[in-house]
């Protein structure tokens, strides 16, 4: 995972970066050089642009919000671009009781926040037929952590599901998933799609709000602020990847 020492071939396999909303994708799109919009065979919400990020080929896709939208857009993007790495970018809610807004969350694993087949012996969050957790390569986690520099960073379990985690949902979710750091509505769907299609995956999202903040905690940051935090971390990781398209 050492930095590449020479310029990458623009025709090499790109890094695929997915964000749910245009506001989350905006700072990533702004960083692209030689940007070219891609035709997307979807209506509503989905857009894609290809270019160079830190000298590496990259595709930035705006997926739309939620698990179904993320799955559909990720499937299309992987099949079209044959990426070397998939990154879930943007914002998330802070679930760990001691986490603060603005913190970058680097996922070590992802699972469903509301999926429940425990009556049949499955783990909380596990869908029958799927693994208990979608695990991220520890080398990728280490590389992303090192690339983030001095920014506040948390690593750990990220949850996703089609429910916005408000204060009344946060306490039982923390009980079901001790140690979970964050919650969002796309990351686990992206992780599952990447896993099924055989592409390495890592989430790099920043906390915009807290799911049930304690008294005295700041509980919200503007989306543009945390989107920039996530985008900077994505760019730093991409810059640290080997130039050779050999992650897969």
C-alpha positions as CSV (number, residue, x, y, z in Angstrom):
1,X,0.0,0.0,0.0
2,X,3.0,2.4,-0.5
3,X,2.5,5.5,-2.6
4,X,3.1,5.1,-6.3
5,X,6.3,6.6,-7.6
6,X,5.2,7.5,-11.1
7,X,2.2,8.7,-13.0
8,X,-0.6,6.3,-13.5
9,X,-1.8,5.1,-16.9
10,X,-5.1,7.0,-17.6
11,X,-6.5,3.8,-19.1
12,X,-5.8,1.8,-16.0
13,X,-8.7,0.4,-13.8
14,X,-10.2,3.4,-12.0
15,X,-11.1,3.9,-8.3
16,X,-14.9,4.0,-8.1
17,X,-16.3,6.5,-5.5
18,X,-19.9,6.5,-4.6
19,X,-21.9,9.2,-2.7
20,X,-25.6,9.4,-2.2
21,X,-26.3,13.1,-2.7
22,X,-25.0,15.7,-5.1
23,X,-23.8,17.7,-2.2
24,X,-21.6,14.8,-1.1
25,X,-20.3,14.2,-4.5
26,X,-19.6,17.9,-5.3
27,X,-16.1,18.1,-3.6
28,X,-15.1,14.9,-5.3
29,X,-16.2,16.0,-8.7
30,X,-14.4,19.4,-8.1
31,X,-11.1,17.5,-7.6
32,X,-11.3,15.6,-10.9
33,X,-9.1,16.7,-13.8
34,X,-10.0,15.9,-17.4
35,X,-13.5,15.3,-16.2
36,X,-16.1,13.7,-18.6
37,X,-19.7,13.1,-17.8
38,X,-20.9,9.5,-18.4
39,X,-24.2,8.5,-19.7
40,X,-26.2,6.6,-17.0
41,X,-29.1,4.3,-18.0
42,X,-31.1,5.3,-14.9
43,X,-33.7,8.0,-14.4
44,X,-33.7,10.1,-11.2
45,X,-30.8,10.9,-8.9
46,X,-28.0,9.0,-10.6
47,X,-25.1,10.7,-12.3
48,X,-21.5,9.7,-13.1
49,X,-18.3,11.5,-14.1
50,X,-14.9,10.1,-15.0
51,X,-11.5,11.8,-14.7
52,X,-8.2,11.8,-12.8
53,X,-8.1,12.2,-9.0
54,X,-4.6,12.8,-7.7
55,X,-3.3,11.5,-11.1
56,X,-5.2,8.2,-10.8
57,X,-8.2,7.3,-12.9
58,X,-11.4,7.6,-11.0
59,X,-15.2,7.5,-11.5
60,X,-17.5,9.5,-9.1
61,X,-21.1,8.3,-9.0
62,X,-24.0,10.0,-7.3
63,X,-26.3,7.0,-6.4
64,X,-29.4,8.5,-4.8
65,X,-30.4,7.8,-1.2
66,X,-31.1,4.4,0.3
67,X,-30.1,0.7,0.0
68,X,-31.9,-0.1,-3.2
69,X,-30.6,3.0,-5.0
70,X,-27.0,2.3,-3.8
71,X,-27.2,-1.3,-4.9
72,X,-28.5,-0.5,-8.4
73,X,-26.0,2.3,-9.1
74,X,-23.0,0.4,-7.7
75,X,-23.9,-2.7,-9.8
76,X,-24.0,-0.6,-12.9
77,X,-20.9,1.4,-12.1
78,X,-18.8,-1.7,-11.3
79,X,-19.9,-3.5,-14.5
80,X,-19.2,-0.5,-16.6
81,X,-15.9,0.7,-15.1
82,X,-14.2,-2.5,-13.8
83,X,-12.7,-0.6,-10.8
84,X,-9.7,-1.6,-8.8
85,X,-11.3,-0.3,-5.6
86,X,-14.8,0.9,-4.4
87,X,-15.2,3.7,-1.9
88,X,-18.3,4.7,-0.1
89,X,-18.0,8.5,0.6
90,X,-20.0,11.3,2.0
91,X,-21.7,11.7,5.4
92,X,-23.0,9.5,8.2
93,X,-24.7,9.7,11.6
94,X,-22.6,9.2,14.7
95,X,-23.8,6.2,16.7
96,X,-21.0,5.6,19.2
97,X,-21.8,7.5,22.4
98,X,-18.4,9.3,22.5
99,X,-18.0,10.1,18.8
100,X,-18.1,13.8,17.6
101,X,-19.4,15.5,14.5
102,X,-16.7,16.1,11.9
103,X,-14.9,12.9,12.7
104,X,-13.8,10.8,9.7
105,X,-15.1,7.2,10.0
106,X,-13.0,4.5,8.2
107,X,-15.0,1.4,8.1
108,X,-13.5,-1.9,9.2
109,X,-16.7,-3.7,8.6
110,X,-20.3,-3.1,7.5
111,X,-23.7,-4.7,8.2
112,X,-27.4,-4.0,8.1
113,X,-28.8,-1.8,10.8
114,X,-32.4,-3.0,10.7
115,X,-32.2,-6.4,9.1
116,X,-33.3,-9.0,11.6
117,X,-33.3,-12.8,11.0
118,X,-32.2,-13.6,14.5
119,X,-35.2,-15.9,15.0
120,X,-33.6,-18.2,12.5
121,X,-30.1,-18.1,14.2
122,X,-28.6,-15.3,12.2
123,X,-26.6,-12.4,13.7
124,X,-28.2,-9.0,14.1
125,X,-28.0,-7.2,10.8
126,X,-27.3,-10.3,8.8
127,X,-29.4,-11.2,5.8
128,X,-29.8,-14.9,5.3
129,X,-27.3,-16.1,2.7
130,X,-25.0,-13.1,3.3
131,X,-22.0,-13.0,5.6
132,X,-22.4,-11.7,9.2
133,X,-20.2,-8.7,8.3
134,X,-18.7,-7.3,5.2
135,X,-15.1,-7.0,6.2
136,X,-12.6,-4.4,4.8
137,X,-9.0,-5.4,4.1
138,X,-7.0,-4.3,7.1
139,X,-4.2,-3.0,4.8
140,X,-6.7,-0.7,3.2
141,X,-7.9,0.5,6.6
142,X,-4.3,1.2,7.7
143,X,-3.5,3.0,4.4
144,X,-6.6,5.2,4.8
145,X,-5.8,6.0,8.4
146,X,-2.2,6.9,7.6
147,X,-3.3,9.0,4.6
148,X,-5.9,10.9,6.8
149,X,-3.0,12.6,8.6
150,X,-4.0,14.5,11.7
151,X,-7.7,14.5,11.1
152,X,-10.0,13.1,13.9
153,X,-10.5,9.4,12.8
154,X,-12.5,6.5,14.1
155,X,-12.4,3.0,12.7
156,X,-14.9,0.2,13.3
157,X,-18.3,-1.2,12.4
158,X,-20.6,0.9,10.1
159,X,-24.3,0.2,9.9
160,X,-26.7,0.9,7.1
161,X,-30.4,0.6,6.5
162,X,-33.5,2.3,5.1
163,X,-34.2,4.2,8.3
164,X,-32.8,7.5,9.5
165,X,-31.5,6.8,13.0
166,X,-33.1,9.3,15.3
167,X,-32.6,9.5,19.1
168,X,-35.4,7.0,19.8
169,X,-33.8,4.4,17.5
170,X,-30.2,5.0,18.7
171,X,-30.3,3.4,22.1
172,X,-31.7,0.0,21.0
173,X,-29.4,0.0,18.0
174,X,-26.3,0.6,20.3
175,X,-27.6,-2.4,22.4
176,X,-27.9,-4.6,19.3
177,X,-24.5,-3.5,17.9
178,X,-22.1,-2.7,20.7
179,X,-19.1,-0.8,19.3
180,X,-20.8,0.4,16.1
181,X,-19.4,3.8,15.2
182,X,-21.9,5.2,12.6
183,X,-25.1,4.7,10.7
184,X,-26.0,5.6,7.1
185,X,-28.4,4.5,4.3
186,X,-26.0,3.1,1.7
187,X,-22.6,1.8,2.8
188,X,-23.6,-1.9,3.5
189,X,-25.5,-2.1,0.2
190,X,-22.4,-0.8,-1.6
191,X,-20.2,-3.3,0.4
192,X,-22.5,-6.2,-0.5
193,X,-22.4,-5.3,-4.2
194,X,-18.6,-4.9,-4.2
195,X,-18.2,-8.2,-2.4
196,X,-20.5,-10.1,-4.8
197,X,-18.7,-8.7,-7.8
198,X,-15.3,-9.3,-6.3
199,X,-13.9,-5.8,-5.9
200,X,-12.1,-4.5,-2.8
201,X,-14.2,-1.9,-0.8
202,X,-13.7,0.7,1.9
203,X,-16.0,3.3,3.4
204,X,-14.7,6.8,4.2
205,X,-17.5,8.9,5.6
206,X,-17.6,11.9,7.9
207,X,-20.1,12.4,10.7
208,X,-22.6,15.2,10.1
209,X,-24.9,14.6,13.0
210,X,-25.2,12.5,16.2
211,X,-27.8,9.8,16.7
212,X,-29.0,10.7,20.1
213,X,-26.4,13.2,21.3
214,X,-25.5,13.6,25.0
215,X,-26.1,17.0,26.7
216,X,-23.5,19.5,25.7
217,X,-22.4,17.7,22.5
218,X,-22.5,19.6,19.2
219,X,-24.9,17.4,17.2
220,X,-24.8,18.8,13.7
221,X,-22.4,20.1,11.0
222,X,-23.3,21.4,7.6
223,X,-23.3,18.7,4.9
224,X,-20.8,20.7,2.8
225,X,-18.3,20.6,5.6
226,X,-18.4,16.9,6.2
227,X,-18.5,16.2,2.5
228,X,-15.2,18.0,2.2
229,X,-13.7,16.0,5.0
230,X,-14.7,12.8,3.3
231,X,-13.5,14.0,-0.1
232,X,-10.1,15.0,1.3
233,X,-9.7,11.6,2.9
234,X,-10.7,9.8,-0.4
235,X,-8.2,11.9,-2.3
236,X,-5.4,11.2,0.2
237,X,-6.0,7.5,0.0
238,X,-6.2,7.5,-3.8
239,X,-2.8,9.4,-3.9
240,X,-1.3,6.7,-1.6
241,X,-2.4,3.8,-3.8
242,X,0.2,2.0,-5.9
243,X,0.2,3.3,-9.5
244,X,-0.1,-0.2,-10.9
245,X,-3.7,-1.4,-11.3
246,X,-3.1,-4.5,-9.2
247,X,-5.3,-4.3,-6.1
248,X,-7.9,-6.7,-7.6
